[in-house]
């Protein structure tokens, strides 16, 4: 149990750059205000959607007693107009899907109200003006900009606890899934567009993940930390979640709560979801990992990948635990033209299953059986969804035995699911939630409600010619030797030619040379208790990675070496993913 659940990036020369607690936060801001030596200072606390704006306002107001306090929410459009603005992007009643919006933050505000508040601010000629909320920067060119941020995972937890609402409609009585849908398709797109250009202007960053212990860091130190992070291997902070099909493997290997019912997911490299922790002078500041992607896209991704994907991180690694659990949902992912036309995403979720571990009778459902009739399968799925007989998956889909280190390739349009008693390292492109469930084995979700099934979307994307022989020849263990050296050998394991991700497996007993070749690398230690990543030129400190941990090697790193560590006998192995260029 040496899996590191709390990785950090230690930033040199950052002593005193970060303080903890509301009193210390206020003290640091007072110093900044005094340092201006001005009659009037406007402090803007810009908030990402999901930040507890009421709590931030209350704590700062108590400590400052400003000459004028302004909440940015006072200038928002009325909720009904915001609903009308966002409705086209929310799926028209679909509980999961929508269309990625192109809205910008100023569209959520009433221009007349903004002007009225600006005039009120202008009338203050002496003292402190405190402006708090999402859109604070719209109200006045601020003198000191504080950006209040928090991790996506924490936002989701607040949705589940009913502690956070959505942009422009914070107090609405909605379900957690409705809040997430609106955040995914609207709030996060809008707030990310607003955040990107602000990063270079941050005077301070306020980490609000822990309401009781906020942390305030100098903006310059945070930017220096982000620049430092792309010069070495890094890990984002993993998070774990239960699932209806969840298993027991991660409890022991990752050191999780043994009393929990199960853990189905480990998101250990999904930068839109994960956070990045910078250690600034001994204090740990937690930021969305997307801040790194936004601020350092070229150094992180490389020129070619950045040119193709922009400031999006295109490779996703996560773990799916079904050990002593159940089958995943029987599913299919959309074709590229379908996801573009229906959801506004410009690339789709091609993926693969790498078997990090496999128990007795482990299996993977992949592709269709020879000679099946599409119309009959459609009728069987529709009948099962309507409450009829369970869908006989093995009548229509191939069920392949799965062993440790098998690799199953899953280009979009291929029906698939992992069976019980396996630990899957899922390697995929990163469109996040675009999975069409065809059948979920008649079970309920963790909320004791049926999980959404999307037959219409799914049936429109199934590639009916991906049958047994084709799957066997093209999608299972397509392993090709590539290179070898003293104590190591390299294999290409995928992915399919329709997929932009290339995967390479290295088996080794000694040091293995690697090179990012100008593109980001994502790796997982799939065999061996731990390994050490080093720079041949000593450009970064040795980086230790443990079994099952995923780590990122930024494009800017260039050459690096991985060597085995520990007392284990046998071969070590890593699986590396990169973008084909």
HELIX and SHEET records of a PDB file:
HELIX    1   1 UNK A   22  UNK A   36  1                                  15    
HELIX    2   2 UNK A   53  UNK A   64  1                                  12    
HELIX    3   3 UNK A   72  UNK A   75  5                                   4    
HELIX    4   4 UNK A   79  UNK A   86  1                                   8    
HELIX    5   5 UNK A   87  UNK A   89  5                                   3    
HELIX    6   6 UNK A   91  UNK A   93  5                                   3    
HELIX    7   7 UNK A  105  UNK A  108  5                                   4    
HELIX    8   8 UNK A  111  UNK A  122  1                                  12    
HELIX    9   9 UNK A  136  UNK A  138  5                                   3    
HELIX   10  10 UNK A  152  UNK A  161  1                                  10    
HELIX   11  11 UNK A  176  UNK A  182  1                                   7    
HELIX   12  12 UNK A  183  UNK A  187  3                                   5    
HELIX   13  13 UNK A  188  UNK A  196  1                                   9    
HELIX   14  14 UNK A  199  UNK A  201  5                                   3    
HELIX   15  15 UNK A  219  UNK A  229  1                                  11    
HELIX   16  16 UNK A  249  UNK A  253  1                                   5    
HELIX   17  17 UNK A  290  UNK A  295  1                                   6    
HELIX   18  18 UNK A  297  UNK A  301  1                                   5    
HELIX   19  19 UNK A  303  UNK A  309  1                                   7    
HELIX   20  20 UNK A  336  UNK A  343  1                                   8    
HELIX   21  21 UNK A  374  UNK A  385  1                                  12    
HELIX   22  22 UNK A  393  UNK A  396  1                                   4    
HELIX   23  23 UNK A  455  UNK A  459  1                                   5    
HELIX   24  24 UNK A  468  UNK A  474  1                                   7    
HELIX   25  25 UNK A  555  UNK A  557  5                                   3    
SHEET    1   A 3 UNK A   9  UNK A  11  0                                        
SHEET    2   A 3 UNK A 275  UNK A 280  1                                        
SHEET    3   A 3 UNK A 283  UNK A 288 -1                                        
SHEET    1   B 7 UNK A  18  UNK A  20  0                                        
SHEET    2   B 7 UNK A 215  UNK A 218 -1                                        
SHEET    3   B 7 UNK A 204  UNK A 207 -1                                        
SHEET    4   B 7 UNK A 144  UNK A 149  1                                        
SHEET    5   B 7 UNK A  40  UNK A  47  1                                        
SHEET    6   B 7 UNK A 127  UNK A 133  1                                        
SHEET    7   B 7 UNK A  68  UNK A  71  1                                        
SHEET    1   C 7 UNK A 233  UNK A 234  0                                        
SHEET    2   C 7 UNK A 550  UNK A 553 -1                                        
SHEET    3   C 7 UNK A 521  UNK A 527 -1                                        
SHEET    4   C 7 UNK A 572  UNK A 579 -1                                        
SHEET    5   C 7 UNK A 501  UNK A 508 -1                                        
SHEET    6   C 7 UNK A 488  UNK A 494 -1                                        
SHEET    7   C 7 UNK A 480  UNK A 485 -1                                        
SHEET    1   D 6 UNK A 239  UNK A 241  0                                        
SHEET    2   D 6 UNK A 265  UNK A 269 -1                                        
SHEET    3   D 6 UNK A 315  UNK A 321 -1                                        
SHEET    4   D 6 UNK A 422  UNK A 429 -1                                        
SHEET    5   D 6 UNK A 351  UNK A 358 -1                                        
SHEET    6   D 6 UNK A 407  UNK A 410 -1                                        
SHEET    1   E 2 UNK A 330  UNK A 333  0                                        
SHEET    2   E 2 UNK A 435  UNK A 439 -1                                        
SHEET    1   F 3 UNK A 397  UNK A 401  0                                        
SHEET    2   F 3 UNK A 363  UNK A 368 -1                                        
SHEET    3   F 3 UNK A 416  UNK A 418 -1                                        
SHEET    1   G 4 UNK A 512  UNK A 515  0                                        
SHEET    2   G 4 UNK A 559  UNK A 565 -1                                        
SHEET    3   G 4 UNK A 530  UNK A 534 -1                                        
SHEET    4   G 4 UNK A 543  UNK A 546 -1                                        
END                                                                             
